């Protein structure tokens, strides 16, 4: 007796897809690619072979588009383990918020390690215009980790998709950290004592930076490779140094120095000493500290995400990964949530014993798919395997077994009067049943 939905069998056409696409796939250098991403290059080969007109080809492109149109929301740091079935084209899309100055570190591992290509793409979500995401970078899975410096506050979409008819497990991990080095030498204990936006001069102005406290004449270091653009004094900052990082559109500002140790036009490397901590300027009445700021063409920005030394990595996945790619059922009323968080909004309420497919696991949550196509997150503690029947019933009259839980679904089998069936789960007005080699959906009202 089978307690799961039957997978679509690989056809002769599927075999043709494997042969044709594999024969025109060439290996290239790993890493971040140029104008045509690895995903696009592979898609071009599918089209060149005419396979985009096949059912499997159309599903592959549709899955890629859908993952960008309707990604699931997550918070970083984030990790998930999932499974791509070889006989059903799938793509994973997650959307998360990023702050300017953060460095994203993206790791992707997979099983099997070879013969299972998964394309990774990062996009910036748009809030105006036609809302088409802006492509940022792609990498093949030979490059790990992939890093990206967030250049503007906003939402970002990460997409994963394997080749046609290639299946396997994957684990995605997104960590965050600073894109710049800390501007105070690590040899001395320091602490950030005042943050961006704090009131100054009785509320007349706001703090346009962060204050980092340490003993007087502590070494202040270059937070990036770059060029010193200005070394002078002003009323507020006292002795100051301006540093322009290479290939960036902003300037670093060091203020209240006791002594400046660089000259305008000087090239520096990350970690080189640019000055010594003091309390010059309007900081004469305070303890020695560095006022560190970042200025763009449009003004100051919060420097904390750029230099916050805390590396945030995702926690462990505690939801059992043995349920990946399996049909399960919930053992109590649950909410299908938009994010893997108890505080997330609900997509819908799910009645007990609803059939769900586990697509991925993250922390103690499952990313699930309902028979009607709804996706979201549920607590793994509410999930049970579809192993034993909820109840057994005897069929009173001839009854069609459908391949989907909808009125217009195709009939895949017929139950004769007197046959016994096992009810394994449900979805809306239908039961999912099994009877020896017959499994599928029947109307609840037909019993």
C-alpha positions as CSV (number, residue, x, y, z in Angstrom):
1,X,0.0,0.0,0.0
2,X,1.4,3.4,-0.9
3,X,1.1,6.3,1.4
4,X,2.2,9.1,-1.0
5,X,1.3,10.5,-4.4
6,X,2.9,8.7,-7.3
7,X,5.6,10.5,-9.1
8,X,5.4,11.2,-12.8
9,X,7.2,8.5,-14.6
10,X,10.1,9.4,-16.9
11,X,9.1,9.1,-20.5
12,X,10.9,8.6,-23.7
13,X,10.7,12.4,-24.1
14,X,12.5,12.8,-20.8
15,X,15.3,10.6,-22.0
16,X,15.5,12.8,-25.1
17,X,15.8,15.9,-22.9
18,X,18.7,14.4,-21.0
19,X,20.6,13.3,-24.1
20,X,20.1,16.5,-26.0
21,X,20.7,19.0,-23.3
22,X,23.7,17.1,-21.9
23,X,25.3,16.8,-25.3
24,X,25.3,20.6,-25.8
25,X,26.4,21.5,-22.2
26,X,30.0,22.6,-22.0
27,X,31.9,23.1,-18.8
28,X,33.4,26.6,-18.1
29,X,35.3,28.4,-15.4
30,X,33.6,28.6,-12.1
31,X,32.7,31.9,-10.4
32,X,30.6,35.0,-11.1
33,X,29.7,35.2,-14.8
34,X,29.3,38.2,-17.1
35,X,26.3,39.3,-19.1
36,X,24.8,35.8,-19.7
37,X,24.4,33.9,-16.5
38,X,24.9,30.2,-16.3
39,X,21.1,29.9,-15.8
40,X,20.5,31.9,-19.0
41,X,23.1,30.0,-20.9
42,X,21.4,26.7,-20.0
43,X,18.0,28.1,-20.9
44,X,19.4,29.1,-24.3
45,X,20.5,25.5,-24.9
46,X,17.0,24.2,-24.0
47,X,15.5,26.7,-26.5
48,X,18.1,25.8,-29.2
49,X,17.2,22.2,-28.9
50,X,13.5,23.0,-29.2
51,X,12.8,21.6,-25.8
52,X,11.1,24.7,-24.5
53,X,8.0,23.5,-26.4
54,X,7.9,20.3,-24.5
55,X,5.8,19.9,-21.3
56,X,8.9,19.5,-19.1
57,X,10.7,22.4,-20.8
58,X,7.7,24.7,-20.3
59,X,7.5,23.7,-16.6
60,X,11.2,24.5,-16.2
61,X,10.8,28.0,-17.5
62,X,7.6,28.6,-15.6
63,X,9.1,27.5,-12.4
64,X,12.0,29.9,-12.9
65,X,9.6,32.8,-13.5
66,X,7.3,31.9,-10.6
67,X,10.2,31.8,-8.1
68,X,10.9,35.4,-9.0
69,X,7.3,36.5,-9.0
70,X,6.3,34.8,-5.8
71,X,9.3,34.2,-3.6
72,X,8.7,33.2,0.0
73,X,9.8,35.7,2.7
74,X,12.7,34.9,5.1
75,X,14.9,36.8,7.5
76,X,18.6,36.6,7.3
77,X,20.7,34.9,8.5
78,X,18.9,32.0,6.9
79,X,19.4,28.4,6.0
80,X,17.3,25.7,4.5
81,X,17.7,22.1,3.3
82,X,15.5,20.9,0.5
83,X,15.1,18.4,-2.3
84,X,14.7,18.9,-6.1
85,X,12.8,15.9,-7.6
86,X,14.2,14.9,-11.0
87,X,10.8,14.3,-12.6
88,X,9.2,17.7,-11.7
89,X,10.9,20.9,-12.6
90,X,11.2,23.2,-9.6
91,X,12.9,26.4,-8.5
92,X,13.4,27.9,-5.1
93,X,12.8,31.6,-4.5
94,X,13.3,33.4,-1.2
95,X,13.1,37.2,-0.6
96,X,14.8,39.0,2.3
97,X,15.7,42.4,3.4
98,X,19.2,43.8,3.1
99,X,20.9,46.9,4.5
100,X,23.4,49.0,2.7
101,X,26.9,48.1,3.9
102,X,26.2,44.4,4.7
103,X,28.2,41.7,3.1
104,X,26.1,38.6,2.2
105,X,27.9,35.3,2.3
106,X,26.0,32.6,0.4
107,X,26.9,29.0,0.6
108,X,25.3,26.2,-1.3
109,X,26.0,22.5,-0.9
110,X,24.4,19.6,-2.7
111,X,24.1,15.8,-2.9
112,X,25.2,14.3,-5.2
113,X,28.2,16.7,-5.4
114,X,28.7,15.9,-9.1
115,X,26.3,15.5,-12.0
116,X,23.7,17.7,-10.3
117,X,24.1,21.3,-11.3
118,X,22.1,23.9,-9.4
119,X,22.1,27.5,-10.7
120,X,22.2,30.3,-8.1
121,X,21.1,33.8,-9.0
122,X,20.7,37.0,-6.9
123,X,18.3,39.7,-7.8
124,X,17.2,43.1,-6.3
125,X,13.4,43.4,-5.9
126,X,11.9,46.5,-7.5
127,X,9.2,48.7,-5.9
128,X,8.5,51.0,-8.9
129,X,8.0,50.6,-12.6
130,X,7.2,47.2,-14.0
131,X,8.5,45.5,-10.8
132,X,10.8,43.2,-12.8
133,X,13.6,42.2,-10.4
134,X,17.1,43.6,-11.3
135,X,19.7,40.9,-11.9
136,X,22.8,41.3,-9.7
137,X,24.9,38.2,-10.0
138,X,25.0,34.5,-10.7
139,X,27.4,31.8,-9.7
140,X,27.8,28.1,-10.4
141,X,27.9,25.7,-7.5
142,X,31.7,25.2,-7.8
143,X,32.2,28.7,-6.3
144,X,31.5,28.6,-2.6
145,X,31.0,30.9,-0.8
146,X,29.5,33.7,-3.0
147,X,29.8,37.1,-1.4
148,X,27.9,40.3,-2.2
149,X,28.1,43.8,-0.8
150,X,24.6,45.3,-0.4
151,X,24.7,48.8,-2.0
152,X,21.2,49.9,-1.1
153,X,18.6,49.2,1.5
154,X,15.9,47.0,0.0
155,X,14.6,43.5,-0.6
156,X,16.7,40.9,-2.4
157,X,15.6,37.6,-4.1
158,X,17.7,34.5,-4.3
159,X,16.8,31.8,-6.8
160,X,18.0,28.2,-7.0
161,X,17.1,25.9,-9.9
162,X,18.7,22.6,-11.1
163,X,19.0,21.4,-14.7
164,X,16.1,19.5,-16.2
165,X,15.7,16.0,-14.9
166,X,18.4,16.4,-12.4
167,X,17.4,15.7,-8.8
168,X,19.1,15.8,-5.4
169,X,19.4,17.5,-2.0
170,X,20.7,21.0,-1.3
171,X,21.5,23.1,1.7
172,X,21.4,26.9,1.2
173,X,22.9,29.2,3.9
174,X,22.9,33.0,3.9
175,X,25.1,34.8,6.5
176,X,25.7,38.5,7.1
177,X,28.6,40.6,8.2
178,X,30.3,43.9,7.5
179,X,31.6,44.9,4.1
180,X,34.4,46.9,5.6
181,X,37.0,46.2,8.3
182,X,36.5,47.7,11.7
183,X,38.2,51.2,11.8
184,X,39.9,50.6,15.2
185,X,42.8,48.3,15.7
186,X,41.7,44.9,17.0
187,X,44.7,44.9,19.3
188,X,42.9,47.2,21.7
189,X,39.5,46.7,23.3
190,X,37.0,49.2,22.0
191,X,33.2,49.6,22.1
192,X,30.6,51.5,20.1
193,X,29.0,54.0,22.6
194,X,26.9,56.2,20.4
195,X,24.9,55.3,17.3
196,X,23.5,56.8,14.1
197,X,20.6,59.2,14.7
198,X,21.2,60.0,18.3
199,X,20.3,63.6,19.3
200,X,23.0,66.2,19.4
201,X,23.1,69.9,20.6
202,X,19.8,69.5,22.6
203,X,18.1,67.9,19.6
204,X,19.2,70.5,17.1
205,X,20.9,67.9,14.9
206,X,21.3,64.2,14.7
207,X,24.4,62.1,15.0
208,X,25.6,61.2,11.5
209,X,27.9,58.3,12.4
210,X,28.9,56.1,15.2
211,X,31.3,56.8,18.1
212,X,33.9,54.1,19.0
213,X,35.6,54.5,22.4
214,X,39.0,53.2,23.3
215,X,42.1,54.5,25.1
216,X,43.7,57.7,23.9
217,X,46.1,57.3,21.0
218,X,44.7,53.9,20.0
219,X,45.6,53.1,16.4
220,X,42.8,54.0,13.9
221,X,43.1,51.9,10.8
222,X,41.9,52.0,7.2
223,X,38.6,50.1,6.9
224,X,39.3,49.4,3.2
225,X,41.9,49.7,0.5
226,X,41.8,53.2,-0.9
227,X,43.2,56.7,-1.2
228,X,43.4,59.4,1.5
229,X,41.6,62.4,-0.1
230,X,41.8,65.0,2.7
231,X,43.7,65.5,6.0
232,X,42.7,68.7,7.8
233,X,40.9,70.2,10.9
234,X,37.4,71.5,11.4
235,X,35.4,72.9,14.3
236,X,33.2,69.8,14.9
237,X,35.6,67.0,14.0
238,X,38.9,68.5,15.1
239,X,41.7,66.6,13.4
240,X,40.0,64.5,10.6
241,X,40.9,62.1,7.8
242,X,38.9,61.4,4.7
243,X,39.4,58.0,2.9
244,X,38.0,57.0,-0.5
245,X,37.7,53.2,-0.8
246,X,38.6,51.7,-4.1
247,X,35.6,51.1,-6.5
248,X,33.1,52.5,-4.0
249,X,30.8,55.6,-4.3
250,X,31.3,56.8,-0.7
251,X,33.9,58.3,1.5
252,X,35.0,57.3,5.0
253,X,35.3,60.0,7.7
254,X,37.6,59.7,10.7
255,X,37.1,62.5,13.3
256,X,38.4,63.7,16.7
257,X,41.9,62.3,16.0
258,X,44.7,63.1,18.4
259,X,47.2,62.8,15.5
260,X,46.9,62.2,11.8
261,X,49.5,59.8,10.3
262,X,48.7,60.0,6.6
263,X,48.9,62.6,3.8
264,X,46.4,63.6,1.1
265,X,46.8,61.3,-2.0
266,X,48.4,58.5,0.0
267,X,47.4,55.0,-0.9
268,X,46.5,52.7,2.0
269,X,45.7,49.1,2.5
270,X,43.1,47.7,4.9
271,X,44.5,47.7,8.4
272,X,47.1,50.5,7.7
273,X,47.2,53.1,10.5
274,X,45.7,56.4,9.5
275,X,45.7,58.2,12.8
276,X,45.5,58.0,16.6
277,X,42.4,58.2,18.7
278,X,41.7,61.5,20.6
279,X,39.0,64.0,21.5
280,X,39.8,67.0,19.3
281,X,37.1,69.3,17.9
282,X,33.8,69.4,19.8
283,X,34.8,66.2,21.7
284,X,37.1,68.0,24.1
285,X,34.8,67.3,27.1
286,X,34.3,63.6,26.3
287,X,36.4,60.5,26.6
288,X,38.7,59.8,23.6
289,X,36.8,58.2,20.8
290,X,36.6,58.0,17.0
291,X,33.6,59.5,15.3
292,X,33.3,57.3,12.2
293,X,31.0,58.4,9.3
294,X,30.3,57.4,5.7
295,X,29.3,60.1,3.2
296,X,27.7,59.5,-0.2
297,X,26.8,62.0,-2.9
298,X,23.3,62.3,-1.3
299,X,24.6,62.7,2.2
300,X,25.6,60.6,5.3
301,X,24.5,57.0,5.7
302,X,24.5,54.8,8.8
303,X,28.0,53.3,9.0
304,X,27.1,50.5,11.4
305,X,26.2,47.8,8.9
306,X,29.5,48.5,7.1
307,X,31.7,47.9,10.1
308,X,29.6,46.0,12.7
309,X,32.0,43.2,13.5
310,X,29.3,40.7,14.5
311,X,29.0,37.9,11.9
312,X,25.5,36.6,11.9
313,X,25.2,33.0,10.8
314,X,22.0,30.9,10.7
315,X,21.2,28.4,13.5
316,X,20.9,24.7,13.0
317,X,18.1,23.0,11.2
318,X,16.2,21.0,13.8
319,X,13.2,19.9,11.7
320,X,13.7,16.3,10.6
321,X,15.1,16.3,7.1
322,X,13.8,12.7,6.7
323,X,10.5,14.2,5.5
324,X,12.0,16.1,2.6
325,X,10.0,15.6,-0.6
326,X,7.5,13.5,1.2
327,X,3.8,13.9,1.6
328,X,2.8,14.3,5.2
329,X,-0.2,15.5,7.2
330,X,-0.7,18.0,10.0
331,X,-1.8,16.5,13.3
332,X,-3.7,19.6,14.5
333,X,-5.1,22.9,13.3
334,X,-2.2,25.0,12.0
335,X,-1.6,28.3,10.1
336,X,0.2,28.3,6.8
337,X,2.6,31.2,7.4
338,X,4.3,33.6,5.0
339,X,7.6,33.3,6.9
340,X,9.2,30.7,9.2
341,X,8.2,32.7,12.3
342,X,5.4,32.4,14.8
343,X,4.8,36.2,14.3
344,X,4.3,35.9,10.6
345,X,1.0,36.5,8.9
346,X,-1.1,33.6,7.9
347,X,-1.8,32.6,4.3
348,X,-4.7,30.3,5.4
349,X,-5.8,28.0,8.2
350,X,-5.2,24.3,7.6
351,X,-7.6,21.7,9.0
352,X,-6.1,18.7,10.8
353,X,-5.0,15.8,8.5
354,X,-4.5,18.0,5.4
355,X,-2.1,16.5,2.9
356,X,1.2,18.6,2.6
357,X,4.4,18.1,0.8
358,X,7.6,19.0,2.5
359,X,9.8,20.9,0.1
360,X,12.4,22.2,2.6
361,X,13.3,22.4,6.3
362,X,14.6,25.5,8.1
363,X,15.2,25.8,11.8
364,X,12.2,24.0,13.3
365,X,9.9,24.8,10.4
366,X,8.9,23.1,7.1
367,X,8.3,24.8,3.8
368,X,5.3,23.0,2.5
369,X,3.2,22.7,-0.7
370,X,-0.5,22.0,-0.5
371,X,-2.3,20.0,-3.3
372,X,-3.9,23.3,-4.5
373,X,-0.5,24.9,-5.0
374,X,-0.4,27.1,-1.9
375,X,3.0,27.5,-0.3
376,X,4.2,28.6,3.1
377,X,5.7,27.5,6.4
378,X,4.3,25.3,9.2
379,X,5.9,24.2,12.5
380,X,7.6,20.8,12.1
381,X,6.2,19.7,15.4
382,X,2.7,19.8,13.8
383,X,3.6,17.3,11.1
384,X,3.2,13.6,11.0
385,X,4.2,11.0,8.3
386,X,1.4,9.6,6.2
387,X,2.0,6.0,7.3
388,X,-1.1,4.8,9.0
389,X,-4.7,5.5,7.9
390,X,-6.9,8.0,9.7
391,X,-9.7,5.5,9.2
392,X,-10.9,2.7,7.0
393,X,-14.2,2.9,5.0
394,X,-16.1,0.5,2.9
395,X,-17.3,1.8,-0.5
396,X,-21.1,1.6,-0.9
397,X,-21.3,2.4,-4.6
398,X,-19.0,2.7,-7.6
399,X,-16.7,5.7,-7.1
400,X,-14.1,7.4,-9.3
401,X,-10.6,8.0,-7.9
402,X,-9.3,11.3,-9.2
403,X,-5.7,12.4,-9.8
404,X,-6.2,15.8,-8.3
405,X,-8.6,17.2,-5.6
406,X,-10.8,19.1,-8.0
407,X,-14.1,18.3,-9.6
408,X,-12.7,18.4,-13.2
409,X,-9.7,16.1,-12.5
410,X,-9.1,13.1,-14.5
411,X,-10.3,9.6,-13.3
412,X,-7.3,7.4,-12.6
413,X,-9.2,4.4,-11.2
414,X,-12.6,3.2,-10.1
415,X,-13.6,1.8,-6.7
416,X,-16.2,-1.0,-6.7
417,X,-18.9,-1.4,-4.1
418,X,-17.6,-3.3,-1.1
419,X,-14.0,-2.3,-1.6
420,X,-12.3,-1.0,1.5
421,X,-10.0,2.1,1.3
422,X,-7.7,3.8,3.7
423,X,-8.2,7.5,4.2
424,X,-4.8,9.0,4.7
425,X,-5.4,12.7,4.5
426,X,-7.6,15.4,3.1
427,X,-7.7,18.7,1.3
428,X,-10.8,20.9,1.3
429,X,-13.7,18.8,0.0
430,X,-11.6,15.7,-0.9
431,X,-10.0,12.8,0.9
432,X,-6.7,11.3,-0.2
433,X,-7.1,7.5,-0.1
434,X,-5.1,4.4,-0.8
435,X,-6.3,0.9,-1.6
436,X,-3.6,-1.5,-2.7
437,X,-2.4,-0.1,-6.0
438,X,-5.1,2.6,-6.1
439,X,-4.3,6.0,-4.6
440,X,-5.8,9.3,-5.3
441,X,-8.7,11.6,-4.4
442,X,-12.4,11.0,-3.7
443,X,-15.1,13.4,-2.8
444,X,-15.9,13.5,1.0
445,X,-19.6,13.8,0.2
446,X,-19.4,10.6,-1.8
447,X,-18.9,8.4,1.3
